[in-house]
Amino acid sequence: MPDSPTPLPSPSAAKARRPFVIITGMSGAGRSTALRALEDFGYVAVDNVPLPLLGDLMRSTAGNPGEMAAAPLAFGIDTRTYGFDAHDLAHRLHELRRRADLAPRLLYLDCDTETLQRRYTESRRPHPLAPDRPVIDGIADERSKIARLRDSADLTIDTSMLSPHQFKQLLLGHFGLDAQAGMRIAVMSFSYRRGVPRDADLVFDVRFLKNPHYVPELKPLTGLDAEVAAFIETDPTTALSSTDWRPDRAAAAAF
């Protein structure tokens, strides 16, 4: 379960400051997955940022006054990063927390040793700290090298029992931006003879409704035309189906 050992800024204060998330932790615990998720949320996500270049990258994404808001940042840093040093990173984070224009948070991803071993075995990749030794040796070495970062983390998430979807939902709850609030729903029509859309979560078969295609004066029109909509509404089953398939009920049925 996630824990928050250090106090976080209040919501009102954090809104006036630039979101900045540093993701670190055990190799194989899900850092790349977390970065992709934050990128989907609207962050500028960069992996393996050399610590000496941290300041330059932050300035390059700050934007110009009056042109664009400073982009939210998400940096991935671990033992494979050039110039990595846990003490140095903890010191840099301490300095960043003193800045009035930033809302830095350190996310530490952990995972139990058995699960990490299984993930490395399944991917057939050597551990970065033990390329010519057993994976468990690399895991042990890494835990000792980054132990201080776990103590400094604002949020620690153990991914041992989380699916990718559960992990992303957890990240959204902690790091979602205001623009991400609410559910996103996309509605589209399709032809069965051309196949059901592959990315559809809910499919409603409305072939029982009156088909305007067989009405000569409506055939050249589309569903965006008022005449077609009025024709569909003359079907008595339209009112029943639209009541049963309201978006709020459809969304509830998806969970």
N, C-alpha and C positions, 0 to 999 in steps of 0.2 A: 504494500500500500504506500502511496506517496506521503511524505511528511515535509513540513516546512519548519526547519530549525531556526531560521532567522526571520525577524519581522519584515513584512513587505510594505511598500508605500501604500498610502490610502488611495482608493480609486480616483478621488478628485485630484490628488497630486500626480498620480501616474498618467492621467490624461494629458497633462501639460508637458510631459516629458517624453522623449523619444524612446519607444520600446527597443530594448536591446537584450537579446537572449544568447547566452553562451552555453552550448550543449557539450557536455563532456561525460566521462564515465568509462565503463568497461567496454573494450572492443567486442563487438558482437551483441551488445545490449540494445541496439536499435538507433544509434545516432543518425545514420543515413535516412532511416524511416522518419525520424523526428524532423530532420531538416526538410525533407520533401513535404511533410505535413505543414510546417510553418510557411514554406514557400506557397502552398495552396492557400494559406490564410492571408497572404499579402506581404510577407516578409521578404527582404532581400537575403537569400540564404547562400552562404559560402562555406565550403568544407575545407578542413585542414589549412586554416589561415596561419601563416608563420607569425609568431608573436611579435617580432619586430615591425611587421607591416600592419598591425592591428589599427594603429592610429591613422595611417594613410588611407586605409580602406573605409574607415568611418567618415573621414573628411570627404572622400570622393563620392559618397552617397548622401551627403548632407543636403544637397540642393542649394539653390540661390534664393535669397530673400525675395518674396513676391512671385516666385516662379513655381515652386513646388515644395510641399512639406517634406521634411526629412524622412527618408524611408525607414520603416522599422527594420531592424537587423537581427539576423540569426546566424551565429558563427559556430561551426563545429570544430572542436579542438580536442585531441587526445594524444596518447603517447607517440603516435606516428607523425604528429605535426612537427615541422622543422623548428628547432629551437625550443621544444617543449620542456617546461620545467614547472612542476606543480607549485613550488613556492613562488616563482615569478608570476605565474598566472593568478594566484591568490592575492599577491600584492597589487597587480594591475587591476584586479576586480575591486579591491578595496579603494583604490584611487578613483575608479569609475563611479562608485557609489556615492562619492562626495560631490559629483558634478550635478548642477541644478538642471541641466538640459537633458539628462539621460535617466532612464529607468532600467538599469541593468539587473538581470536576474541570471543566476547560474543554475542550470538544470543538470542534475547528475543522474545518469541512467545506470542502474545496477541490474544484476541478474545472478541467479545462483550458479555455482560452479558446474553442477551437473548439466544444466540447460545450456550453458556456454559451450561445454564440451560437445554436446550433441549437435549444436548449431555448426560448430567448426567441422565436425565429422561429416555432417550432411553436405556441407559446401565444399569439402575436401580442400580447405585452405589452411595453411599453417598460421599459427598465431604470430602476429608481427614482432613480438618480443622473444619468440622461440621458434625461429624458422627451421632449425635443425634439431629441435628437442620436442618432447611430448607437449601437447597443448596445455595440459594442466600446469606445467612449469611456467609457461608464459602467463597464464591466468594469475598464478600466485605472485609472480614478479610485478604484474601490472597493478594488482590490488595494493601492494605495498608502496608503489610509486605514487599512486594518486589518492591515497587514503585521506590526505589533507583536504583535497578538493571536496570530498564527500562531506566533511565537517563544515566546509564553507558554503555549501550549496543552499540556495533559497528553496529548492524543491528537489526531492529525490523520488524517482519512480523506479520500482522494481518491475521489469518487463517479463519476468519468468513465466507468469501465467496469463499474459495478455495476448490477445490476437491482434493483428495489425489494425483492424477496425476499432477495437476497444482502446488501443493505444492512441489512435488518432482522435477519438472522441474525448479522451482524457486530456490530451494536449489542447484541444479546442476549448475545453472548459477553463484551462489555466492561461492560455496565450492567445485566444481568439480576439481579433480586433473588433471595434464597434461595428464596422461595415459587414462583419460576418454574422451579426445577430439575426436570428430567425432561420426558418427553413427555406431552402431554395427549391422551387418547383418549376419544371419545364413541361409544358403541354404540347404535344404534337400529334398530327394525324398521319396515317399510313395506309397502304394498300396491302391486304393480306397476300395477294398474288406476288408481291415483291418481298414478302417476308416481314416478320415482326422485328422492330428495331432491337439490336443486340443489347443496347444499354438501357432498355426499358425496365423499370422496377414494378410498375403496375400497368396492366394492359386491360382495356375495357372493350369488349366485343359489342358494337352497336349495330350490327348488321340486321337486327330485328326491326330497326326504325325504317320509316318510309324513305326510299332512296330518290333524291331529286334528280339523279342522273337519268332516270327514265321519263322525266317530264321534259318535253322538247324545249320549252322556253327557258328552263333552268339548267339544262345540260351544259351550255357553254360557261356557266357561272361557277363560282367557288364558294366554299364555306364562309368566306369573308363578306359575301354579298348579303344584304338584308333580306332579299327575296328568298334566298335559300334558308336562312335562319327562320323566317316566318313560316315557310313550308314545313320544316322539321317540327316546329312547335304545334302544328295542327294535328300531329300524331298524338293520340291520348297517352301512349306509353312514355312520351318524352318527359312529362311532368314527374312521373313516378321514378324514372331512371335518374333524372337530374337531382331529385331529392335524396336518393340512396347513394349517389356518387359524389356528394359534395366534397370539395378538396379537403375539408377538415376531417371528414370521416375516412376518406381515402388515405390521408396521411396517418391517421391512427391505426388503420389496418395494416400499415407497413411495418409496425413495430410490435 
